[in-house]
């Protein structure tokens, strides 16, 4: 028998306890032993919760209890869970966490501390989708060439509604907040930070690269307008917030930003609050994993899968530096060296000479245009919408700055990267 | 170090040997030890093959060699591989096979014989997609409510072309044969038998049910016409050949047939030769897995993942009666008791009274109509296209028989089940 202590008994913690009880028969059969949730730690004992396990406010009742085998950390935050997970591992307890922020900052350190003690976190990326399982086991024969993930349901819901129903950003943000999909302060979701935490976890598994959120390119969906969406539809693109990890030589690209992506790509078809992650392996080609990225039961499904796995295997599985080969030196690709195609929306005066100025600036920066269209606006203004051939991020940023300085654009240009 | 012997060095066997060599560094790191392909068994030594391992025509050079740890069976067929796998397991060798026909008939027996010796077959279902891994590990906290799989790339390619490009069945079959997607005798693919073998493997993992292909409902895509496709498009359905496993009480539905499926469902968006499998768990909700279902490297990716897994774990994982709880009695639902919605195409004489006769027959069999449309054909004939509300398979079959006997239909009615 394995005893489980749950630190943080909110929506997910409640589901974990209840799944272990509701599905006890199959879980026992699959794990090869009984798994019993025995105690939960909460901050407020007065709050009504739908669980039958004993509750306490004192985490040490789990950490200092030698009979507890597995600690499930579902607190949220970084510093306090970090101390608790460390203490649990030092006590020799297996740890399962769904805490992506904790992992985005401390996963290597904690994994190293864990050594052979299981330290698992399937639920931290894309909720119920077994994507870490796929990367570590199912695709283990492959060099991972790239990962593209829709890993934030809030953003995907908002973008889907903007594309399918023509709703604009402010309206849909309000709706998402009313539906409970977005927080009162939505920055963490719409700004791309949540997706970035998840991307760093996948990047570490695929490539063994250890970087912090502050080091990578993160852009949110706040600047996407109806004009961008109309252009995308006209050129058969969808717009998605993607977390992208890609190996180019010995450098790893890690970036989160909205993309224009051909609408016939499988990941472009992932709509609404759902998550989807496309992984390209050198042998298997593209595979994609789809499901609910959030929600108590879906997330708890992944937590319990980790618990069952721990019961089966009894020790940790190799994790760190998964892709890194002995002696191989991999580094994060500097943001300004990223190469891709770009979409730009420029608000310009609708008069002769404008196009020539724009074209000159692009030419001077080694940027060549693939598609262009001009849409009239009110008051003799126009939107100039264009896509480039593949070019270098620093060149496009320089061109945008020059466009702004030259006065040819009337407002700050909007740029969206293209993935195809 | 683990030594691997490969029995059957065709496209997949060649890829297995080459992946083990090409990706040796990461595989060694992930497996925790070196894995070496040492010998392959072929029937014709004279044929040129792109492998560097030793080749022989004598399987006993693997089976009788105590230094070989893992036997990879990629022969095809049933009886001969059955004998070879049995012998390998009796010799205590781990076995990895991609042979779905062998498994459709003998998996329980072989798994039981294997006991704690690893007997793995990820590649037998949906090629490179790690679906067995997902069912056994990633979704282990869930009762599996249903599985819907596009598991035959040939059929999916043909249906996609028929739907997107209006090509008719005979033309597209010829094209698929020319492209090498379909065999000269295409029955095994287009008749649904290949998908059925894969479905039985998934059914055994999800539900622990042991039945043979002969016992389940299998229909192919041979009777789908342009008229059906046009109707489907008009009502926003796609047409897919699905393998379906579903638990209803203590009965398991297992069936392979074309379906009309709402085109906004994720699995309906899996196009071309690709495979996709949707799994609904009681906790996680719907998850979907997508990728290449065939091809040497993709299939070999799954074979090698199993080999790496064996190297890591060193013994078999619980497999049989996965979902079946102690004492639970599950049985195959008899075909005639299946309940779903149905689409029917009836070729009728375009004259008064026809509709009344049709309606009477449906009414007498407790079948109620949901949608209906009539499309004129040449020579005063018409296609009557309709969908029913949920009804019982035996009732619809009886109604079809009565329609034929009554003379109201001019040709054999075409029936396609609806999944939504």
Interface residues (C-beta under 8 A of the other chain):
Chain A: X15 X19 X23 X25 X26 X27 X29 X30 X31 X32 X122 X128 X129 X130 X133 X134 X137 X138 X139 X140 X141 X142 X143 X264 X266 X269 X270 X274 X281 X282 X283 X284 X285 X286 X287 X288 X289 X290 X291 X292 X295 X297 X298 X300 X301 X302 X303 X304 X305 X308 X309 X312 X313 X317 X318 X321 X322 X323 X325 X326
Chain B: X15 X19 X23 X25 X26 X27 X29 X30 X31 X32 X122 X128 X129 X130 X133 X134 X137 X138 X139 X140 X141 X142 X143 X266 X269 X270 X271 X274 X281 X282 X283 X284 X285 X286 X287 X288 X289 X290 X291 X292 X295 X297 X298 X300 X301 X302 X303 X304 X305 X308 X309 X312 X313 X317 X318 X321 X322 X323 X325 X326
